[in-house]
Amino acid sequence: MQEQFKSDPFYYKVYGDYAMFTDPVTKAGGEKYTYQVPTYQALKGITEQIYWKPTLQYFMDSVKVVKKIQTETKGIRAPLKNGTNDLDYYTYLRDVEYLVKFHFEWNLNRPELKADRNATKHERILLRSISKGGRRDIFLGTRECIGYVERMRAEEFEKATTVYDREKISFGIMFHSFNYPDERVQTEENNLISNFTDITMSNGRIDFIRPEECQIHHKLRNYTIKKYTKDNMKSVDEELKDIPEEEV
């Protein structure tokens, strides 16, 4: 029987001047328009920039939208193949702040990493990484939207108010997440899968369902899975040494 594990929840605040959580309907053309709220996948990507290890799978539990949803459209110069330029219009979210609650579980589809499943050490690394603002640069959807991360406590998250307290808003069917082949029960097909679901915000808070619980799933393309060994990946013990204790 496979080992099951679910960590205690973790919390952080992420904010920035601009964000772009691209609506896939607008992604194919030159014009891009952001969703009004961050997607599950965008928050998962931010969390993986804070601390990523293939041993773990992150699950986003909730997000609070602290500030008023407001957008700003910018003209972006796009070079064309003939040497001239075109002008595309991107619509961003402006002045954003989100409070995030999440947890991690073991990636049981990575049996080669079983020796790296030390919950206490991964939790310590994650807390230290949140406290220092992440181990990699934080982007709010796209690279031009720089984000900043601060650690939060459970009581701070739960007590935090938003501009949407006492309101309930439905955003309809939205993109939720991707499922990579190593994040689900293996089949003969190593397809990347996109998930869509209905998103509702109550009192400024969105409680996410898990990717496998989404109502709509689309197979995209075949996806190659990289294998990890002690030769191409640091152990959790080595990772822990990279972040000094005083940075907690």
LOSE-986523 format. One record per atom (N, C-alpha, C): x, y, z negated. Coordinates in steps of 0.02 Angstrom, whole numbers, padded with zeros to 5 digits, always signed. Atoms other than C-alpha are relative to their C-alpha. Layout:
residues N
XYZ ...
//
This chain:
residues 248
+00042-00060+00000 +00000+00000+00000 +00044+00063+00000 -00040-00060-00005 +00067+00172+00047 -00007+00044-00061 +00000-00045+00057 +00114+00294-00088 -00039+00064+00016 +00040-00060-00009 -00012+00436-00107 +00022+00054-00051 -00021-00054+00044 +00031+00606-00180 -00031+00065+00023 +00025-00067-00014 -00047+00779-00191 +00029+00047-00052 -00032-00047+00047 +00048+00925-00268 -00052+00044-00033 +00040-00053+00029 -00023+01056-00383 -00003+00057+00051 +00004-00055-00047 -00080+01212-00288 +00055+00052-00011 -00048-00056+00000 +00042+01353-00245 -00036+00061+00028 +00034-00063-00019 -00001+01536-00214 +00052+00051+00022 -00042-00056-00019 +00075+01682-00122 -00042+00054+00033 +00029-00057-00036 +00031+01854-00053 +00043+00012+00062 -00036-00018-00060 +00078+01895+00126 -00033+00062+00030 +00027-00063-00025 +00059+02067+00203 +00046+00029+00054 -00039-00032-00051 +00117+02176+00345 -00039+00055+00035 +00033-00055-00036 +00080+02324+00458 -00046-00024+00055 +00041+00026-00055 +00013+02218+00601 +00000-00077-00003 +00005+00073-00007 -00044+02039+00636 -00036-00015+00065 +00032+00022-00062 -00095+01945+00792 -00013-00076-00005 +00020+00070+00003 -00189+01780+00768 -00041-00012+00064 +00028-00003-00067 -00223+01754+00952 -00060-00046+00010 +00058+00039-00022 -00394+01698+01009 +00019-00035+00064 -00022+00036-00060 -00356+01559+01136 -00039+00018+00063 +00040-00021-00058 -00495+01624+01249 +00036+00055+00038 -00035-00056-00032 -00386+01777+01285 +00073-00015+00014 -00071+00015-00003 -00219+01687+01286 +00026-00011+00071 -00022+00018-00068 -00215+01637+01470 +00017+00062+00042 -00011-00060-00040 -00223+01813+01542 +00050+00047-00031 -00047-00049+00025 -00118+01968+01515 -00024+00035-00062 +00028-00034+00058 -00236+02039+01384 -00005-00050-00058 +00005+00043+00058 -00226+01966+01209 -00041+00035-00055 +00043-00028+00053 -00352+01990+01069 +00005-00045-00060 -00008+00039+00061 -00331+01936+00889 -00066-00022-00029 +00056+00017+00043 -00453+01840+00783 -00003+00052-00056 +00008-00048+00054 -00521+01944+00640 +00032-00022-00065 -00030+00027+00061 -00447+01830+00507 +00054-00051+00020 -00053+00048-00017 -00293+01717+00500 -00029-00070+00006 +00020+00069-00008 -00315+01539+00560 +00038-00045-00049 -00033+00051+00041 -00271+01385+00459 +00071-00012+00025 -00065+00015-00029 -00128+01350+00579 +00050+00057-00009 -00044-00057+00010 -00058+01527+00566 +00026+00001-00071 -00022+00001+00071 -00053+01514+00375 +00046-00058-00013 -00045+00058+00006 +00025+01342+00388 +00069+00017+00028 -00063-00020-00029 +00158+01415+00502 +00039+00047-00045 -00033-00045+00047 +00195+01554+00378 +00029-00039-00058 -00022+00042+00056 +00208+01425+00238 +00062-00041+00019 -00058+00038-00024 +00329+01321+00342 +00061+00045+00009 -00057-00046-00002 +00437+01476+00366 +00027+00014-00070 -00023-00008+00069 +00445+01492+00177 +00045-00059-00019 -00040+00061+00013 +00506+01311+00158 -00030-00056+00041 +00024+00055-00042 +00493+01171+00286 +00043-00061-00010 -00034+00065+00003 +00537+00988+00271 -00047-00051+00031 +00045+00049-00031 +00467+00846+00379 -00026-00052-00049 +00024+00045+00053 +00447+00746+00218 -00070+00021-00023 +00062-00028+00027 +00300+00860+00174 -00050+00016+00055 +00053-00028-00041 +00133+00903+00252 -00036+00053-00042 +00035-00053+00036 +00059+01070+00200 -00074+00001+00019 +00072-00007-00011 -00129+01091+00180 -00022+00066-00030 +00024-00065+00023 -00205+01264+00170 -00068-00010-00034 +00062+00009+00037 -00341+01267+00038 -00046+00061+00008 +00041-00061-00002 -00401+01449+00038 +00042+00060+00019 -00032-00065-00011 -00361+01625+00094 -00049+00054-00020 +00041-00059+00016 -00426+01791+00026 +00022+00057+00045 -00013-00058-00044 -00439+01938+00147 -00009+00062-00043 +00003-00053+00051 -00396+02082+00030 -00023+00066+00030 +00014-00066-00028 -00405+02233+00146 -00052-00003+00056 +00051-00005-00053 -00534+02293+00271 +00029-00022+00067 -00020+00023-00066 -00525+02210+00441 -00004+00058+00050 -00001-00055-00049 -00470+02341+00567 +00051-00017+00054 -00042+00017-00057 -00391+02328+00739 +00029+00062+00033 -00032-00054-00038 -00277+02432+00849 +00024-00030+00066 -00020+00024-00066 -00248+02411+01036 +00062+00037+00024 -00063-00030-00025 -00075+02440+01110 +00011-00021+00072 -00021+00016-00068 -00016+02449+01289 +00070-00029+00000 -00064+00035-00001 +00126+02325+01318 +00024-00005+00072 -00027+00004-00067 +00238+02340+01470 +00023-00072+00014 -00016+00069-00018 +00252+02170+01557 +00036-00002+00068 -00036+00003-00064 +00387+02142+01691 -00030-00052+00047 +00025+00045-00051 +00328+02061+01853 +00058-00029+00041 -00053+00034-00038 +00425+01944+01968 +00028+00043+00056 -00024-00042-00056 +00437+02076+02105 +00042+00059-00024 -00042-00053+00027 +00536+02190+01988 -00037+00060-00027 +00040-00055+00027 +00393+02306+01945 -00028-00019-00068 +00029+00013+00066 +00299+02321+01782 -00076+00007+00002 +00072-00005+00009 +00119+02296+01732 -00013+00022-00072 +00017-00022+00067 +00029+02363+01579 -00055-00045-00027 +00049+00043+00033 -00058+02235+01467 -00022+00032-00065 +00026-00027+00062 -00166+02277+01319 -00009-00055-00052 +00004+00048+00055 -00145+02181+01155 -00037+00033-00058 +00037-00025+00058 -00267+02205+01011 +00022-00035-00063 -00028+00027+00063 -00187+02181+00840 -00045+00016-00059 +00026-00020+00065 -00251+02179+00662 +00049+00049-00030 -00043-00052+00028 -00184+02330+00568 -00005+00001-00076 -00004-00007+00072 -00128+02346+00385 -00035-00059-00035 +00031+00061+00025 -00162+02168+00328 +00031-00023-00066 -00024+00030+00062 -00147+02080+00160 -00043-00062-00015 +00035+00063+00013 -00191+01899+00123 +00030-00036-00060 -00020+00041+00056 -00184+01790-00032 -00013-00073+00019 +00003+00068-00027 -00149+01607+00007 +00007-00051-00056 -00004+00057+00045 -00180+01448-00091 +00011-00062+00043 -00015+00060-00040 -00106+01284-00027 +00031-00054-00044 -00035+00054+00034 -00033+01117-00078 +00036-00043+00052 -00032+00045-00047 +00077+00983-00001 -00013-00073-00020 +00005+00072+00009 +00064+00795+00021 +00058-00032+00037 -00052+00034-00037 +00190+00667+00079 -00023-00014+00071 +00013+00020-00068 +00200+00639+00265 +00013-00075+00006 -00008+00073+00002 +00168+00452+00260 +00015-00030+00069 -00019+00023-00067 +00197+00439+00448 +00074+00010+00014 -00072-00006-00005 +00381+00473+00414 +00032-00048-00050 -00028+00049+00048 +00435+00311+00327 +00075+00006-00009 -00073-00006+00006 +00618+00349+00364 +00021+00052-00051 -00015-00052+00049 +00605+00494+00240 -00026-00018-00070 +00028+00020+00065 +00536+00394+00094 +00046+00018-00058 -00048-00015+00054 +00696+00420-00007 +00001+00074-00017 +00000-00073+00011 +00669+00609+00007 -00062+00023-00038 +00063-00018+00034 +00501+00605-00085 +00010+00009-00075 -00008-00018+00070 +00548+00687-00248 -00042+00062-00014 +00048-00054+00007 +00399+00794-00297 +00027+00058-00041 -00025-00053+00045 +00482+00890-00439 +00050+00045+00036 -00051-00040-00033 +00629+00945-00333 -00029+00041+00058 +00032-00038-00054 +00523+00994-00183 -00040+00059-00028 +00039-00054+00031 +00409+01096-00297 +00046+00057-00023 -00048-00051+00023 +00560+01186-00373 +00027+00040+00059 -00026-00035-00059 +00630+01226-00200 -00053+00046+00029 +00054-00040-00028 +00461+01288-00140 -00013+00063-00041 +00011-00058+00043 +00435+01402-00290 +00057+00051+00007 -00057-00046-00008 +00610+01475-00272 -00003+00034+00068 +00003-00029-00067 +00583+01500-00085 -00054+00053+00005 +00053-00051+00001 +00419+01593-00114 +00025+00062-00036 -00024-00056+00040 +00502+01701-00247 +00050+00044+00038 -00049-00040-00038 +00639+01755-00126 -00027+00024+00067 +00031-00026-00060 +00515+01796+00013 +00005-00046+00060 -00005+00048-00055 +00544+01639+00117 +00071-00012+00021 -00067+00019-00022 +00694+01551+00190 +00013+00022+00073 -00007-00026-00069 +00661+01613+00368 -00043+00063+00006 +00040-00060-00011 +00587+01771+00441 -00074-00018+00003 +00072+00011+00002 +00399+01785+00415 -00033+00040+00055 +00037-00033-00054 +00289+01825+00565 -00074-00012-00010 +00073+00004+00007 +00103+01862+00557 -00031-00015+00067 +00029+00022-00064 +00051+01764+00710 +00048+00004+00058 -00047-00008-00055 +00179+01833+00834 +00063+00034-00026 -00066-00022+00024 +00362+01884+00822 +00004+00076-00011 -00004-00073+00010 +00329+02071+00836 -00037+00023-00063 +00038-00017+00060 +00219+02065+00680 +00037-00028-00061 -00041+00022+00057 +00337+02056+00531 -00043-00002-00063 +00037+00008+00063 +00266+01993+00366 +00046-00004-00060 -00037+00002+00062 +00321+01997+00185 -00037-00043-00050 +00030+00049+00045 +00290+01863+00054 +00019+00015-00072 -00013-00006+00072 +00273+01879-00135 -00035-00057-00037 +00029+00055+00038 +00241+01742-00261 -00058+00024-00043 +00056-00015+00042 +00076+01739-00355 -00012-00058-00049 +00023+00050+00048 +00005+01645-00506 -00072-00017+00015 +00068+00023-00012 -00158+01548-00504 -00051+00051-00024 +00048-00047+00027 -00247+01673-00616 -00003+00065+00039 +00000-00060-00042 -00192+01819-00506 -00041-00011+00063 +00038+00017-00061 -00264+01733-00353 -00074-00001-00015 +00071+00008+00015 -00429+01689-00435 -00033+00066-00020 +00029-00063+00025 -00455+01861-00514 +00003+00056+00052 -00009-00053-00050 -00405+01960-00359 -00065+00017+00035 +00060-00023-00035 -00544+02064-00283 +00017+00019+00072 -00010-00019-00069 -00568+02104-00099 -00053+00051+00020 +00051-00048-00024 -00663+02234+00002 -00063-00035+00023 +00058+00037-00023 -00782+02095+00053 -00034-00040-00056 +00036+00031+00055 -00839+02043-00121 -00075+00012+00008 +00073-00001-00005 -01026+02005-00124 -00025+00003+00073 +00020+00005-00071 -01028+01983+00066 +00013-00070+00026 -00011+00064-00034 -01044+01827+00173 +00001+00013+00075 -00009-00015-00071 -00979+01836+00352 +00017-00064+00037 -00015+00058-00042 -00983+01701+00485 +00039+00023+00061 -00041-00016-00059 -00847+01706+00619 -00013-00049+00057 +00015+00048-00053 -00921+01562+00719 +00054-00053+00007 -00049+00052-00014 -00817+01424+00798 +00067+00034+00015 -00067-00027-00010 -00631+01465+00785 +00050-00057+00006 -00056+00047+00003 -00468+01376+00819 +00020-00009-00073 -00018+00016+00069 -00418+01289+00658 +00074-00019-00006 -00067+00027+00010 -00256+01191+00679 +00021-00045+00057 -00027+00052-00043 -00144+01076+00779 +00014-00062-00043 -00024+00063+00030 -00115+00893+00736 +00056-00026+00043 -00056+00029-00035 +00056+00832+00785 +00000-00075-00010 +00004+00072+00005 +00083+00646+00816 +00024-00029-00067 -00026+00028+00063 +00181+00621+00654 -00042+00022-00061 +00041-00024+00055 +00044+00704+00549 -00068-00037-00005 +00062+00038+00003 -00093+00575+00579 +00016-00073+00011 -00010+00072-00011 -00118+00387+00594 +00022-00011+00072 -00029+00009-00066 -00013+00330+00740 -00042-00043+00046 +00032+00040-00052 -00091+00269+00901 +00051-00008+00056 -00045+00008-00057 -00016+00224+01069 +00014+00067+00034 -00007-00065-00032 -00040+00404+01125 +00030+00050-00049 -00031-00051+00043 +00075+00537+01052 -00022+00070+00023 +00028-00063-00025 -00040+00681+01099 -00001+00053-00055 +00013-00057+00043 -00041+00854+01022 -00075+00013+00003 +00072-00009+00004 -00220+00886+00963 -00016+00067-00030 +00023-00063+00029 -00305+01054+00935 -00069-00010-00031 +00062+00008+00038 -00447+01068+00809 -00036+00067-00005 +00042-00059+00006 -00591+01192+00804 -00057-00013-00050 +00054+00008+00048 -00722+01223+00670 -00034+00067-00013 +00036-00060+00019 -00848+01348+00604 +00032+00031-00062 -00034-00035+00056 -00769+01479+00488 -00048+00051-00031 +00042-00046+00037 -00867+01572+00354 +00040+00029-00058 -00034-00034+00056 -00799+01699+00228 -00052+00022-00050 +00046-00020+00054 -00889+01720+00061 +00040+00038-00053 -00035-00041+00050 -00836+01859-00058 +00073+00011+00018 -00068-00012-00023 -00681+01888+00048 +00044-00061+00001 -00040+00062+00005 -00627+01706+00031 -00024-00051+00051 +00013+00055-00046 -00615+01569+00162 +00028-00064-00031 -00023+00065+00023 -00606+01390+00097 +00004-00046+00060 -00011+00040-00060 -00530+01280+00232 -00016-00074-00011 +00005+00072+00000 -00576+01102+00274 +00066-00028+00028 -00060+00031-00026 -00439+00979+00321 -00005-00008+00075 +00002+00006-00073 -00390+00961+00505 -00043-00058+00025 +00038+00058-00023 -00467+00788+00519 -00075+00008-00011 +00071-00012+00014 -00633+00858+00455 -00032+00049+00050 +00026-00047-00049 -00651+00982+00599 -00050-00034+00047 +00052+00028-00043 -00802+00959+00713 +00023-00012+00072 -00021+00003-00070 -00709+00983+00878 +00074-00014+00004 -00070+00019-00009 -00546+00901+00933 +00015-00004+00076 -00020+00003-00070 -00455+00923+01100 +00070-00030+00006 -00066+00026-00015 -00311+00817+01165 +00034+00048+00048 -00037-00047-00042 -00178+00929+01240 +00053-00037+00041 -00054+00030-00039 -00011+00858+01296 +00037-00052-00042 -00042+00048+00035 +00106+00717+01254 +00055+00036-00037 -00047-00036+00043 +00223+00766+01114 +00053-00049-00027 -00055+00043+00023 +00394+00691+01076 +00015+00011-00073 -00013-00003+00071 +00430+00651+00894 +00075-00010-00013 -00070+00005+00017 +00604+00684+00828 +00009-00045-00062 -00015+00042+00057 +00679+00555+00710 +00052+00034-00044 -00046-00031+00047 +00769+00614+00554 +00037-00053-00039 -00043+00044+00040 +00913+00530+00464 +00041+00044-00047 -00044-00037+00046 +01037+00580+00329 +00054+00039+00038 -00051-00034-00040 +01152+00636+00471 -00026+00065+00032 +00026-00061-00032 +01034+00768+00545 -00050+00038-00044 +00045-00035+00046 +00935+00824+00391 +00028-00001-00070 -00022-00004+00069 +00983+00885+00218 -00048-00038-00046 +00042+00032+00050 +00920+00783+00071 -00030+00053-00045 +00032-00047+00046 +00808+00865-00059 +00050+00024-00053 -00052-00019+00049 +00957+00865-00179 +00045+00055+00028 -00042-00051-00032 +01062+00965-00055 -00038+00065+00009 +00041-00059-00008 +00918+01084-00020 -00006+00039-00065 +00008-00032+00065 +00896+01119-00205 +00061+00041-00019 -00062-00035+00016 +01077+01172-00221 +00008+00065+00040 -00006-00059-00043 +01053+01302-00082 -00031+00063-00031 +00035-00057+00030 +00942+01413-00190 +00016+00002-00075 -00019-00003+00071 +01015+01466-00359 -00060+00006-00046 +00053+00000+00049 +00909+01445-00515 -00024+00070-00018 +00019-00067+00022 +00910+01631-00556 -00048+00035+00048 +00044-00032-00047 +00806+01669-00401 -00073-00021-00011 +00069+00019+00014 +00650+01587-00476 -00039+00061-00025 
//
